[in-house]
Amino acid sequence: MKIGVAYDFQVFDEIECEPHDVRVDLVITDKAIYAAAKKR
């Protein structure tokens, strides 16, 4: 399981992925815990 850490203002619904990006399963912020959406 891969977990990302960020501030809540850094979370977006969608972003463009680059070849070097790594998908995470969860993102933990100062205000919430988000489960990553399944890859389309």
Beta strands, then each sheet from edge to edge (+ up, - down):
strand 1: 3-5
strand 2: 26-28
strand 3: 33-35
sheet 1: 1+ 2+ 3-
end
